[in-house]
């Protein structure tokens, strides 16, 4: 197998896997930022969350655009841009396209939150988790590595903690738990 023959597919595959991992970390950091706990590092988390989110969006774009050069799949622009029209696993591929659009739209609204209003923006931004879950479903259904143990383990290292934080958020346990007041150290 010559790498040049499969360069676009390998590039898309690597970008998609990296996007899933970075999106998972971004979701986890975003959930930690939104926790109702006194914490002095929220500004640092915000910068990390923004960098992870923008890098994820760039990787999602690379994931789709690289397929335009793949002579085997040959999806064409409609196949990477219009959900459910590509012949390769149309449901799973379509869900991935929807997830990409959703993540991009909701992620980029951060830069319009003054126009949208902070409270409305926060409510909209919560939908990001839905599109992240769709991206996971896309990966499982359309990913060529989805059944490989190495990929499952590598992905699980990042997806599972973010999913647990999301479940805790939905259940309201961690966020609504009373916080013990900090006692100054008098040593």
SULKA-V770382 format. One record per backbone hydrogen bond with DSSP energy under -0.5 kcal/mol. CO is the residue of the C=O (numbers start at 1). NH is the residue of the N-H. E is the energy in kcal/mol with one decimal. If there is no record, write none. Layout:
[[CO,NH,E] [CO,NH,E]]
This chain:
[[1,3,-0.5] [2,5,-0.9] [2,6,-0.8] [3,6,-0.8] [4,7,-0.7] [6,10,-3.1] [7,11,-2.5] [8,12,-2.5] [9,13,-2.7] [10,14,-2.7] [11,15,-2.6] [12,16,-2.7] [13,17,-2.3] [14,18,-2.5] [15,19,-2.5] [16,20,-2.2] [17,21,-2.0] [18,22,-2.9] [19,23,-2.7] [20,24,-2.0] [21,25,-2.1] [22,26,-2.7] [23,27,-2.5] [24,28,-2.3] [25,29,-2.8] [26,30,-2.6] [27,31,-2.5] [28,32,-2.2] [29,33,-2.4] [30,34,-1.8] [31,35,-0.5] [32,35,-0.7] [35,37,-1.9] [39,42,-0.7] [41,45,-2.4] [42,46,-2.4] [43,47,-1.9] [44,48,-2.2] [45,49,-3.2] [46,50,-2.5] [47,51,-2.3] [48,52,-2.7] [49,53,-2.4] [50,54,-2.6] [51,55,-2.2] [52,56,-2.4] [53,57,-2.3] [54,58,-2.1] [55,59,-2.3] [56,60,-2.6] [57,61,-2.2] [58,62,-2.4] [59,63,-2.7] [60,64,-1.9] [61,65,-3.1] [62,66,-2.5] [63,67,-0.5] [64,67,-0.8] [65,68,-1.4] [66,69,-1.4] [67,70,-1.2] [67,75,-0.5] [69,71,-0.7] [70,74,-2.0] [75,79,-1.2] [76,80,-1.1] [77,80,-0.7] [77,81,-1.6] [78,82,-2.6] [81,83,-0.6] [82,85,-1.3] [87,89,-0.9] [89,93,-3.0] [90,94,-2.5] [91,95,-2.3] [92,96,-1.6] [93,97,-2.1] [94,98,-2.5] [95,99,-2.6] [96,100,-2.6] [97,101,-2.5] [98,102,-2.7] [99,103,-2.9] [100,104,-2.3] [101,105,-2.9] [102,106,-2.6] [103,107,-2.4] [104,108,-2.6] [105,109,-1.0] [107,110,-1.1] [108,111,-1.4] [109,112,-2.0] [110,113,-1.1] [112,115,-0.6] [112,116,-2.4] [113,117,-2.6] [117,121,-2.9] [118,122,-2.5] [119,123,-1.8] [120,124,-2.4] [121,125,-3.1] [122,126,-1.3] [124,127,-1.8] [125,128,-1.8] [126,129,-1.2] [127,130,-0.8] [127,131,-1.4] [128,132,-2.2] [129,133,-2.4] [130,134,-2.1] [131,135,-1.9] [132,136,-1.9] [133,137,-2.4] [134,138,-2.8] [135,139,-2.3] [136,140,-2.4] [137,141,-2.6] [138,142,-3.2] [138,143,-0.7] [139,143,-1.4] [143,146,-1.0] [145,148,-2.1] [148,152,-2.5] [149,153,-2.7] [150,154,-2.3] [151,155,-2.8] [152,156,-2.5] [153,157,-1.7] [154,158,-0.5] [155,158,-1.5] [155,159,-3.3] [156,160,-1.5] [156,161,-0.5] [158,162,-1.2] [159,163,-2.8] [160,164,-2.7] [161,165,-2.3] [162,166,-2.3] [163,167,-2.7] [164,168,-2.7] [165,169,-2.3] [166,170,-2.8] [167,171,-2.6] [168,172,-1.4] [168,173,-1.1] [172,176,-1.2] [173,177,-0.9] [178,180,-0.5] [182,184,-0.5] [184,186,-0.5]]
